[in-house]
Every structure is written in C-alpha cells, then in structure tokens.
Amino acid sequence: MKVQINSDKTIVVSAGLKRFLEGEVSRVLERFSTRLTRVEIHLSDVDNHKTGRADKRCLVEARPAGAKPLSASAKAKDLALAVGQASGKMQRLLTTFFGRMGKSAAVVSAPYSPTRKTVGGKSARRKPLSKETALGTKKRAAVKKAAAKQAKKLSPRGPKKKRIYQARRKAWPVR
C-alpha cells in the first residue's frame, strides 16, 4: 500500500508531518494493506489563515484493487484530529465495502488466503437444521406470508384517512 500526501498552499508538509501521516494511516488501515493499491491524503485549510471551529480538512482516498476509489473526509480544529477522524471513517467504509463483497469482517481483517477453511477459529460450514427447528422456520414463514396478505388489503393511506377525505369532498360546494 502506497501512501501519497497532497496539500494546498497554506499547509507546509514537513518530514515530521509526513512521517506522522503515513504512520497514522498505515496503522489504522493496516488490515486492508493487501487489498489497497494506494491511499491518498489531501490536506487543506478551510478558511485560509483565519482561526475558527473547523479550520483544517483532511480527505482520505483509498483505492482498492480492481474497484473504484473510496473517500472519507473530516474537518477539525487541528490537523492531527482531522486526520484521525478521516482515517477512522475510511476504516469503517472499507470494512463495509469488503463486507458487501461477500467477506465477513473476520476474513477482511485477516490476510487473504484462498484455501482458508475456518473463520475466526470456527468452521465456515453451516450445520444442518434439526427437525424441530426446520418445522419452526416453516411455521414462521407461513405466519409472515399471512401477515403480508392482510397488510395488502388496506389502502396505502389507511381506512380512516380515506373516509375523512371522502366526507370533505362531499361537503364541497357544487359548481
């Protein structure tokens, strides 16, 4: 995972700041390092040299291999806090992104292995359902279907609102 730092003309990126940014981002996004090609950090000063509540802005852009880039940003009073918040948002975003690709959080956090047979020390295969459990799920499914059919009989506005509207309409003057 390559870390690239960009800033606007008001923020000077020194060697110490560069080490801090690379260390912070690589520490937070460490578990995704095998799946990310590049992480870009964009630093900017929101209202130039004036001081205020949210003065610094950090945008973290991660590029997963074979996918579109993802970004997260945060504004804070100082740069370190903005970087911490943005990298935390990016970590949650990547967990969700890789989770939606069909991999659980335990698999995402571990290095990729195509021969992996267990997840978190447990077998990845599901056990077959017992007869009692299977009957219970069938009954629950039947109850849900019956409830869905009853709900469809009502109008989307509900019976009371419809009657009120019709009564008001009858009371309107005839032209």
N, C-alpha and C positions, 0 to 999 in steps of 0.2 A: 504494500500500500504506500503510495507516494503522497506526501503532504505538500501542498503548494499554498503559499501565503501571498495575498494581494491586499493592498491598502490604498486609500485615497491620499491626496497630497498633504492632508493635515496630520496624518499619523505616520511617525517615523518607525520603521521596523528595525530594531537593533538586533544584535546577535542574541542577547539575553531574552528578548521578547520572542524571537523566532524559536529558541530552544523551549521556552515555556509553552508556546502554542503547539509545537509539534509533540511535546511530551503529553500535554493535556488531551489533545485529540486522539493520539495513538493509545493512551491509557483507557479512555472511555470507549473507543471503537475497536479495541484490541481483538475482541472475539469475532469481528467481521473482517479482519485484515486479509484473510484468504479469499474472500468474495468481492473485495473492493479493489478497483484498479487505481483510483486516485481520489483524494479528498482535498477540496479547495476551501480556503478560509478567506473570506472577504471582510476586511475591517474598514469601518468608516465612522466619521464624526457627523452626527445628525445635524447639529446646528453650529457647525464650524468651531469657532473659538469661544462661544458663549457657554456658560455653565447652566445646567438645568437638571430636571429629574432623569430623563432618559437621554443621555448625551452620546453614548457610544453604541454602535450597532455592529453585530457580528453575524455573518451569514456563512453557514457551513454547507457545502455542496459535496455530496458523496456520489461516486459513480460506480454502481455495481456492474460486474462483468456481464455483458450481454443484456443490459437493461437501460432504461432512460435514467438520467441523473435525478437525484432526490435532494431537496434543500430544506433547511430549517434556519430560522433567524431569531435573534433576540436583541432587545435594547436594554441597556443598563447604565448606571451612573459611571462605572469604570469598566475598563476593557476586560479585566480578568473575570468579572462577574458575567459579562455578556458572553464571553467565550464558553464559560462553564454551562450557562443556561442553553446556549445554542447546541453545544455538543450533547447535552442530556436529551434535548428534543430529537436530535439526529439519532441517538441510540434507540430511543423508543420508536422512531419512524422506521428504522432498519429492522428492528425486531418484528414489527407489524408487517413490513414488506416481505421479509423472508418467511414469516409465518403464513402469509397468504399464498405463498408459492407452494405450500404443502408440507412445510417442515415445521416441526414443533420448536419451541424455544430451547429445549434441551439439545436438539440436533443443531440448531443455529449456533448455539454457544460453543459447541464442540467442533473441532476441525472436520472437514468433510471427509467421509470415508464411504465409498460405495458398498463395501462389504459389511458395514455396521449392522448387527443383528439386534442390539439392545439399545434402549433409550433410557438413560439415567439409571442403569443397572437393572432395569425391568425388561421383560420380554416385550417386543413390539407387536406380537400377535395377540389377537383377542381370543378369549376363552369362549367356547360355545355356551349359549344360554341354557339354563335348566328349563324343564317343562313348566314349572310354576311361573318362572319369570317370563317365559315366552307367552303363556296364557295371559299374564297381567298386561303385557305390552299390547296384545291383540285387543283386550277389553278397553284399554286406554285409547287406542286408535279408533275403535268403534264409537266411544263416547265423544271424542273430538269431532268425528265426522257428523254425528247427530247435532252437536252444538253448532257446527258450521252451517248446516242446512237451516236450522232455526234462525240463525242470525241473518241469513239471506232473505227471509220472508219480510223483514222490516225494511221500510224505505230508508235511504241514507240520512234523511232529515229527521227521522223518528216520527212516531204517530202523533204526538202532541203538537209539535210544531206545524205539521201539515194541517191539522184541524184548525188551528188558530189562523193560519194563513187563509184557509178557505172561508172562515167566518168573516174575516176582514174584507175579503174580496166580495162577498155577498152584500156587505154593508156599503160598498162604494156606490156613489150616485150613478144612475144610468143615464147615458147620453142619448 
